[in-house]
């Protein structure tokens, strides 16, 4: 049975997000984007540390009625996109290069 490579589903492209011309976090963003995952132990650690979804998003309910919604605060994180991308690269490495079953890291 042929192996499906996760990374082959995603075209390489640069992210065109708006960042101010002066960004003190740009070096951190570049560093995170340049991390190459080449070690299974490191990949597993990254997949465990970086959550699949924002742990803060909640619906506050009273009975069956939603009183208010707490939005995903992770998107306020200035390096959110870079961390999600790093986690994806780690998942791809484990699945494509190591042949590991990554369903445990996919959450749900």
C-alpha contacts under 8 A as a table, 3 or more apart, distances in Angstrom:
res1	aa1	res2	aa2	distance
3	X	96	X	7.95
4	X	96	X	7.49
5	X	8	X	5.47
5	X	9	X	7.38
5	X	92	X	7.48
5	X	95	X	7.35
5	X	96	X	5.22
6	X	9	X	5.65
6	X	10	X	7.53
6	X	92	X	5.61
6	X	95	X	7.23
6	X	96	X	6.62
7	X	10	X	5.55
7	X	11	X	7.97
7	X	89	X	7.83
7	X	92	X	5.81
7	X	96	X	7.67
8	X	11	X	7.04
19	X	23	X	6.94
20	X	23	X	5.80
23	X	26	X	5.37
24	X	27	X	7.18
25	X	28	X	5.28
25	X	29	X	6.24
25	X	78	X	7.79
26	X	29	X	4.96
26	X	30	X	6.10
27	X	30	X	5.13
27	X	31	X	6.09
28	X	31	X	5.03
28	X	32	X	6.15
29	X	32	X	5.22
29	X	33	X	6.16
29	X	79	X	6.34
29	X	82	X	6.37
30	X	33	X	5.07
30	X	34	X	6.13
31	X	34	X	5.19
31	X	35	X	6.48
32	X	35	X	5.49
32	X	82	X	6.12
32	X	83	X	7.18
32	X	86	X	7.02
33	X	82	X	6.10
33	X	85	X	7.59
33	X	86	X	6.97
35	X	86	X	7.45
36	X	89	X	7.89
37	X	42	X	7.22
37	X	43	X	6.23
37	X	89	X	6.77
37	X	90	X	5.84
37	X	93	X	6.70
38	X	42	X	7.81
38	X	43	X	7.61
38	X	93	X	7.29
39	X	42	X	5.35
39	X	43	X	6.13
40	X	43	X	4.95
40	X	44	X	6.08
40	X	93	X	7.72
40	X	94	X	6.43
40	X	98	X	7.29
41	X	44	X	5.22
41	X	45	X	6.23
42	X	45	X	5.02
42	X	46	X	6.18
43	X	46	X	5.17
43	X	47	X	6.21
43	X	87	X	7.99
43	X	90	X	4.68
43	X	91	X	7.03
43	X	93	X	7.22
43	X	94	X	6.78
44	X	47	X	5.11
44	X	48	X	6.15
44	X	90	X	7.28
44	X	94	X	7.72
45	X	48	X	5.08
45	X	49	X	6.06
46	X	49	X	5.15
46	X	50	X	5.89
46	X	86	X	7.82
46	X	87	X	6.08
46	X	90	X	6.71
47	X	50	X	5.61
47	X	51	X	7.31
47	X	87	X	5.62
47	X	90	X	6.57
47	X	91	X	6.83
47	X	105	X	6.27
48	X	51	X	6.91
48	X	105	X	7.02
50	X	83	X	7.10
50	X	84	X	7.44
50	X	87	X	6.44
51	X	54	X	6.70
51	X	55	X	7.40
52	X	105	X	7.69
52	X	106	X	6.49
52	X	107	X	6.21
54	X	57	X	5.91
54	X	72	X	5.67
54	X	73	X	7.01
54	X	74	X	5.64
55	X	72	X	7.80
56	X	70	X	7.31
56	X	71	X	7.60
56	X	72	X	6.06
56	X	73	X	6.31
56	X	74	X	7.62
57	X	69	X	7.63
57	X	70	X	5.33
57	X	71	X	5.16
57	X	72	X	4.50
57	X	73	X	6.84
58	X	69	X	5.89
58	X	70	X	5.08
58	X	71	X	7.00
58	X	72	X	7.96
59	X	66	X	6.35
59	X	67	X	7.55
59	X	68	X	6.11
59	X	69	X	4.52
59	X	70	X	6.25
60	X	66	X	5.81
60	X	67	X	5.56
60	X	68	X	5.41
60	X	69	X	6.07
60	X	70	X	7.68
61	X	64	X	6.51
61	X	65	X	5.45
61	X	66	X	4.24
61	X	67	X	5.20
61	X	68	X	7.22
62	X	65	X	5.37
62	X	66	X	6.37
62	X	67	X	6.44
66	X	69	X	7.41
70	X	73	X	7.92
72	X	75	X	6.24
73	X	76	X	5.45
73	X	77	X	7.41
74	X	77	X	5.27
74	X	80	X	6.55
75	X	78	X	7.50
75	X	80	X	6.06
76	X	80	X	7.58
77	X	80	X	5.15
78	X	81	X	7.96
79	X	82	X	5.31
79	X	83	X	6.27
80	X	83	X	5.23
80	X	84	X	6.24
81	X	84	X	5.20
81	X	85	X	6.11
82	X	85	X	5.04
82	X	86	X	6.12
83	X	86	X	5.00
83	X	87	X	6.20
84	X	87	X	5.14
84	X	88	X	6.23
85	X	88	X	5.02
85	X	89	X	6.24
86	X	89	X	5.10
86	X	90	X	6.28
87	X	90	X	5.05
87	X	91	X	6.23
88	X	91	X	5.03
88	X	92	X	6.13
89	X	92	X	5.06
89	X	93	X	6.12
90	X	93	X	5.08
90	X	94	X	6.28
91	X	94	X	5.21
91	X	95	X	6.15
91	X	102	X	6.79
91	X	105	X	7.94
92	X	95	X	5.14
92	X	96	X	5.59
92	X	97	X	7.59
93	X	96	X	5.35
93	X	97	X	5.14
93	X	98	X	6.62
94	X	97	X	5.84
94	X	98	X	4.90
94	X	99	X	6.24
94	X	100	X	5.45
94	X	101	X	7.78
94	X	102	X	7.06
95	X	98	X	5.83
95	X	99	X	4.78
95	X	100	X	4.93
95	X	101	X	6.33
95	X	102	X	6.33
96	X	99	X	5.53
96	X	100	X	7.75
101	X	104	X	7.54
102	X	105	X	5.48
102	X	106	X	6.77
103	X	106	X	5.17
103	X	107	X	7.48
104	X	107	X	6.57
